[in-house]
């Protein structure tokens, strides 16, 4: 963070100093919401959550070195007191990033692939200068400003993921940290239960391009009609990416190797270059093209971009993490989250990775689909069979039952799927039936906690690099 006095911070957020706060004391370290992460010079933000009130940890945060606490009430320690801590956090982020004129802000949104694309962009842009991006999916009104506040005068690129659960959310985030380059990946069916229909999702995602300045750049997926139409909603210059002939940044000759990793020819207005991705699944081609478009806008040439894409790996946990056990069983942990689009992509990746080996898809519920839930779970169950996945293990209650029934209806012998009630039952089944060489995909919405299945399968097994997981 740029060093900032408490007086300036209070003015930026419309707050008042209390608890003996020194107006000239400076915030010189990170702004944090977790008191365990306080370092000397930090600002501790006392957010009230579902299970804890940050104000209860204010004294400990100051004792550990925080220069002050951002709070809604006096806590007996140096504080900036405001009406709304989360709103103030956003205002502070805006004030600080407004002091970074040499920093290019990149905003990324879409129904699926946001985090993977953010990780790609962060790794590629690092070749062109100091780049800051959030860990995992810090894409809401708390995570985004916290990421932005970690930037300083040396930061050349600030890469931000923006999520939405309703109309106006992305517009708000763009107001907190205005992007100059805005990327929209796709409009799918994630959170359909909250939005109602895809038109509403498109309206929300399009807030990204509406926020861009005239000298900004909208990077849009030409292969998604709802995203392509967003070109009419922005005053910024538009760059299209995709596999179609009309895309400015496109992929040709896409191929998958035996492990399900894609290679393609990257074509740009400035030239072409071959790309060989380390990431698993053909869906990463679209993510890589979006990344390439961003990288070109910050001045990287096509050869640099292709090389950087080829070296980029997975940064965020539980997203197509591929680990081979000592006995040859391959575990694909993609359990961080799921929606119909990402579920289809993961199943297609599993099928591409098979290479004659037996495949298992351990799938849990996809949440927040509203009235579309039955149809979407039915579709996924049928898709697993159509892709010749060896065995679907549906984990959970009603939604899992829908997948299981659909798979059995789509199949021909009734053993294409098995329904189990919980993660332990899934682990027990797999431990009894897995054979060397099998591939196991694990995926569900975050609340299902299906990563426990993958973790259990890896316990006490030596992985390829000799590490032992205990």
PyMOL commands that set and color helices and strands:
alter all, ss='L'
color gray80, all
select helices_A, chain A and resi 6-13+35-37+54-63+85-97+114-128+143-148+169-176+192-195+198-205+207-210+225-233+284-297+302-311+340-353+370-386+398-410+423-433+446-448+451-458
alter helices_A, ss='H'
color red, helices_A
select strands_A, chain A and resi 4-5+16-18+26-27+31-32+43-45+68-71+79-81+104-109+131-133+157-161+181-184+217-221+237-242+249-256+261-268+271-280+321-324+330-333+359-363+391-395+417-420+439-443
alter strands_A, ss='S'
color yellow, strands_A
deselect
rebuild
show_as cartoon
